[in-house]
């Protein structure tokens, strides 16, 4: 059976796993990523972790998921806020050179989407749009098992989609960007503006909603409209077979998702209203998706 | 040299051409389409036109462009307002059966986009987003020379993208849909509301703009903002290498396109601002794109 190496590189930790092409983890190693100590240190650490995997030389490919947009043709990050000095650094080339194994690089949200498209909730669907609604909002387009990452890895930057151009901008995003209006962090900001420090999480707002609090109902109502508009943008551009949704805000899906889907239907053509919205399934989408990168690239 | 048959089927006319894989038209026939006389009549007419092409049996494939969304897997139209009775009618299967040549079907805007991606302005670019700004607004996503038509052929329905949710809805589109706000027809509607019957075309508004008319300046200014937001939606979902723009409103591109591109840059991440916007090049994108369908499908 074919095996691959998946690497989930974050600002704090890095995980390296040997995985079968069906997505079974055979061995997994974890270490600090040394993300702020420069790319040479990060990469030499990753190479030593790879070399600790049993029979690593038998793996057909290596995939790396990183926190930021990636130029997948040149295999470099185009923006790296959590990994010092990684913009345009040839990490994949260096790992490929050291190990002799073809190495691929993509954004971590794209990797999670790829995992869902190949072995998760989107399996068997030709066009999968993955969206994570968590502190932020990100996405990934997967067509026939291959990521469409975009020219500079910005395909899937759905958190910056404008849902209402008249609202205030936050965090260098557009005015009325979906992430500023409907992410977990947005719900906390809006909840605290109404309820003060009583709100510490998105769940607190959903709890107030379920208790029938009128202000919380308004907030959740606005959030479902904003998400519906965001998903209509994605649908009208890509018409996917399935939307796979991940991220922390999905824990409260029973509260907001049915309303959001109803509103979504009003924003798309009648023939598009039966698209499936479903929850992500993979337990470790980051590392699993990274492992799927070589497979998706034909290895 | 490989040859293919391209068919451009409209409500009024149908054109059938034998084309080389490089896009050279060898022979072209035109006839009424009999679009309102039912699918059997339309199809038997098309088959007789095909049989009039010299050496049609040597062609490796047939592609048909139709006015409406298409389920490209089952090769049927999903909505047909200009062709009576074509929804779910197995036109491609019937033509394939009669001719013995593999037959493919797609939306006409998708075909135009495919032509631009394979032999036109988008040639050599991995991700091409084609947009036509004319009476209406439509689009097409082409990844590595293949159309991403969507589950029901609605990928590219960018005319229904919301650019401002607070405006009035028109023609069964969303409130603030780009087509209702920034198409040629929209500009005529808005121009007539200000200037009356003096405005008969989008060009009339652009002419007033160039004469320095303040009301016309406001209208064009709003149009460029609306188009910039629409294109930001597309870019944040697909991050294309190039936007190829066609349609009648491009005749006045010198007036509005540079301003639109400047505004677009403000609505996307810094790393996305250098995407190319260029004009469509194909002289007959409809029939050429239909002819490219079999090539794009691997024939």
Interface residues (C-beta under 8 A of the other chain):
Chain A: X69 X73 X78 X79 X126 X127 X139 X141 X143 X148 X149 X150 X151 X152 X153 X154 X155 X156 X157 X158 X160 X161 X162 X163 X164 X165 X166 X174 X229 X232 X233 X234 X235 X236 X237 X238 X239 X240 X241 X267 X268 X269 X271 X272 X275
Chain B: X69 X73 X78 X79 X126 X127 X139 X141 X143 X148 X149 X150 X151 X152 X153 X154 X155 X156 X157 X158 X160 X161 X162 X163 X164 X165 X166 X174 X229 X232 X233 X234 X235 X236 X237 X238 X239 X240 X241 X267 X268 X269 X271 X272 X275
